Amino acid sequence: MPHLGKIYEFTGVLSNFAEFADVFSQVLGRKITYVGVTAEQAEQAMRARGMPDWLITHQLTAAHIAAKAALSTENTEPIRNILDPT
């Protein structure tokens, strides 16, 4: 059991919402289109839904961080090493 007790940190290949929409399209068998919106448009929509200010701020901050890829990295090497240790 060479992996017992070990911790591996890895993620998948970096992707974007348009690529997610393409995968959903394939799985569902119908076209799914990603439509990006500006931060201002997103804020207006959240306010129109009656979301509290703190949640709007949180959502916009998270979106801003994610847009800069700060929440994700591409680290597929550990799983590649496990699958093909040669």
ABEGO torsion letter per residue (X at the ends): XAABGBBBBBBBBBBBAAAAAAAAAAAAGBBBBBBBBBAAAAAAAAAAAGBBAAAAAAAAAAAAAAAAGAABBBBAAAAAAAABAX
